Amino acid sequence: MVENKQGVAILMHPQTKKSEVSFVSIKPTLTSTLLFIRNKGNHSKIENDFWNYLKQFEMPNWNNCGNR
C-alpha cells in the first residue's frame, strides 16, 4: 500500500530499504496503556498460553476499574 501511495505503515524496524519509499524515524513523546481483556470461563490452550505470556509484563492492577 505504501509503495502504491495508498497508505502509511508504522514499523518497528524496516526489513528492507527501498529507494522509492521514504523511511522517517519517530521519537515517541507520549505513552499509553494497552489493556487485554477476556471473558471469564473456559479458554483454549492457545488463549491461555497467550494470556500467560502477557502476564510476564508489568501491568497496573485494573481489576477494580469497573467500580469507579
C-alpha positions as CSV (number, residue, x, y, z in Angstrom):
1,M,0.0,0.0,0.0
2,V,2.8,2.4,0.8
3,E,4.6,1.7,-2.5
4,N,1.3,2.4,-4.3
5,K,0.8,5.7,-2.4
6,Q,-2.3,4.3,-0.7
7,G,-1.3,4.4,2.9
8,V,1.3,4.8,5.7
9,A,3.0,2.0,7.6
10,I,4.4,2.1,11.1
11,L,7.2,-0.4,11.5
12,M,9.4,-1.4,14.4
13,H,12.4,-1.9,12.1
14,P,12.1,-2.0,8.4
15,Q,13.3,-5.3,6.9
16,T,14.5,-3.7,3.6
17,K,15.3,-0.2,2.4
18,K,13.8,0.8,-0.9
19,S,14.8,4.0,-2.7
20,E,11.2,4.7,-3.8
21,V,9.9,4.6,-0.2
22,S,10.7,7.2,2.5
23,F,11.6,6.0,6.0
24,V,11.3,8.5,8.8
25,S,12.3,7.8,12.4
26,I,9.9,9.0,15.0
27,K,10.6,9.6,18.7
28,P,7.6,8.9,21.0
29,T,6.6,11.8,23.2
30,L,3.6,10.1,24.9
31,T,2.9,6.8,26.5
32,S,-0.3,4.9,26.8
33,T,-1.7,1.7,28.3
34,L,-2.8,-1.2,26.3
35,L,-5.4,-3.5,28.0
36,F,-6.0,-7.1,27.2
37,I,-9.5,-8.2,28.3
38,R,-11.2,-11.6,28.1
39,N,-14.4,-13.2,29.3
40,K,-14.3,-15.4,32.4
41,G,-14.7,-19.1,31.7
42,N,-13.1,-21.8,29.6
43,H,-10.5,-20.9,27.1
44,S,-8.4,-22.8,24.5
45,K,-4.8,-23.8,25.2
46,I,-3.6,-21.1,22.8
47,E,-5.7,-18.4,24.5
48,N,-4.3,-19.5,27.9
49,D,-0.8,-19.6,26.6
50,F,-1.1,-16.1,25.2
51,W,-2.7,-14.8,28.4
52,N,0.1,-16.3,30.5
53,Y,2.7,-14.8,28.1
54,L,1.1,-11.4,28.7
55,K,1.4,-11.8,32.5
56,Q,5.2,-11.5,32.3
57,F,4.9,-7.8,31.5
58,E,4.4,-5.2,34.2
59,M,0.8,-4.1,34.2
60,P,-1.2,-1.9,36.5
61,N,-4.0,-3.7,38.5
62,W,-7.2,-2.8,36.7
63,N,-9.3,-5.4,38.4
64,N,-11.3,-2.7,40.2
65,C,-11.8,-0.4,37.2
66,G,-15.5,-1.2,36.9
67,N,-16.1,0.1,40.4
68,R,-15.3,3.7,39.5
